[in-house]
Amino acid sequence: MTILSFSSNFERENPEKIVMEVSSLPISASLRAKLISGGYTSISSLFSVSHSDIARDLKISENEALEILRVASQRRGSERSNGTSSIVNGAQSAWEMLNEEKSLGRITTSCSELDDILGGGISCREVTEIGGVPGIGKTQLGIQLAVNVQIPMDYGGLQGKAVYIDTEGSFMVERALQIAEACLEDMREYHGFLKRDLQACQVNMQPKDFLENIFYFRVCSYTEQIAVVNYLEKFISEHKDVKVVIIDSITFHFRQDFDDMALRTRLLGGMALKLMKLAKKYTLAVILLNQVTTKYTDGQYQLTLALGDSWSHACTNRVILYWNGNERYAYIDKSPSVRSAAAAYSITGRGIRSSVSNCKRVKMM
């Protein structure tokens, strides 16, 4: 899948420049912050515009913009001469790719019907967007996945940790504790059902362990959101057991105070590219929760996911949550690996569950 961004042509022709970040430039902290806030997160992005454009976008003098370009040009030359900028390591066969995909883990949603239409759960190495109207259960599903990613391998889980980026202040730690307690009960039931000798695993897992393995970031502006996303690679490189990154929601800070839509597109495109690279490099799942907006089509207003049609290309999979009468449904709107389908789900005191019966045993992967 191709991500369309403001510097895509330049980066495609000069792939070695993608890895160089503006955060590494020896300039003042205030100028670095302005560059990142303005959407210039990689050094390659600086060479796709003129110094006048940079000065206008960042509200700085043209002399300052010229100095930024001079420093960036020196850094690019240094990286080239040291031979550290190449990221091309050779081709991979389609057969190898297929075997890799088969071996990838998935995160159960705790709803067997939803897992089925997802091909076994939320896939790693992919970016999955989950959107829907307020109250449909997006945050509940996000918390459920942050807990379920920690299910031990003996029970078919990934035994990983979660990063939860909260832009709306909707994360509920008490709810996370409830879901963690229910997850432990499900594992005990699963253990008894299979009669396996997994006692050690049961003893070691406690509800507080689930909470300790969720790394929570609260962001209050789009600049903080960009900064956290830029920081993620360093954080995950130091916590390689992180297997899911959840942003709740990707939309919130980008739906207000944005008169410059071109700037918003640049910022979102840069963020999407970083998240896709993280998912593939560290074999983890990226979950982007999204809000809805209205779109005028064929003489009437219709609900659609926020951020516009161009944003839909930023994700590998797209799941839309909606109401059908009094029942909640999830619909696979876009995926390269599974067909479009819908499944009912419920939100109970124990978390996300199948809608047929709240007491039905959770399907472990």
C-alpha positions, 0 to 999 in steps of 0.5 A: 500500500502506498502512503501519499504524503507531501514528500512521497515523490522525493523520498521514493527517489531518495530512500536513504533520506527517510531515516534522518529526522529533524530532531537530530539537527544541531539547531535551537530547541525552539526551531526544532519544535517549530519544524515538527509542529509544522509537519517537517519531521524528516530532513528529506521534507525540508528539501521538497520546499523552498526556504520561503515556504519554510519561513512562511509555515514556521513564521520565522525569518528567511535567514533562519530558514536558510540556516536550517537548510544549510545545517540540514544539507551538512547533516545529509552530506555527513550521513552519506559519507559515513555510509549510515543512511542506506536502508536497502538490504535486498529483495524478499521473495513473495514466498518468504513474505507469505510464511512471515504472515502465517507466523504473525501473531494476532490479538483476540478481541474477546468476541469470537465472532469478531475474531472470526471475521478478522481472521483470528483477531487484530493482526500485527505488522499492520495499522488498523483503524477502528471508527464509529459513533460516540458510545459504540465502544471504541475506547472499550475495545481499545482497553480490551486490546491493551489487556488481551495483548498480554495473554501468555503464549501458553494460552495463545496470546502474544505475552506483550505490553501495550502503549496507550496514547490518550488524546481525549482523556477517555481512558478509564483505569478502573475499567482496565482493572475490571477487564484484566480481572475478567481476562484472568478468570477466562484464562483459569476457565480455559486452563480447567477446560484443557486440563493443562499443567499451566499452574505457574502461569496462573500464579504469576499473573495478577490484575495489577500486572496487566495495568503495569504493562500498559504504558499510558501517554496523555496528550493535550494538543496536536503538537504533543501528539506528534511529539509522542509519535516521534518518540515512540521508536526510541521508546519501543526500541527500549521496550521491545515487548510492546506488541500494540500501540493504541491511539484514542483517538487519532482524530481529536486534536486534528478536528479543531483550530486547523485553518490550514488544511494543507498543513493538517494533511502534511502532519497526518501523512507524516504520522501515518508513515511513522506508524506504518514503519513502527508496525513493520519494524517491530512486528506490532499492531497499531490501532487507530481509533477514529471519530465520525463526521457528516459528509454531503453526498447525493443530496443528503448528509451521511455519517463517515469516518473523520479526516477525509477520504485521503486518510483512509489510505493510511491504514491497512485495515478499517473496521467500522462500528455501528448500531443495528437496532439495539445491537452493536456490530463491527464491519470490515470496510477495508482489508487486504487479507480478509473479505468484508463481513459484519459481526455482532458484539456486546459490551458487558461488565467483563469487557467486549464479548460475543452478543449471543451470550454474555456468559459464552467462553472467550475463544482463545487464539 
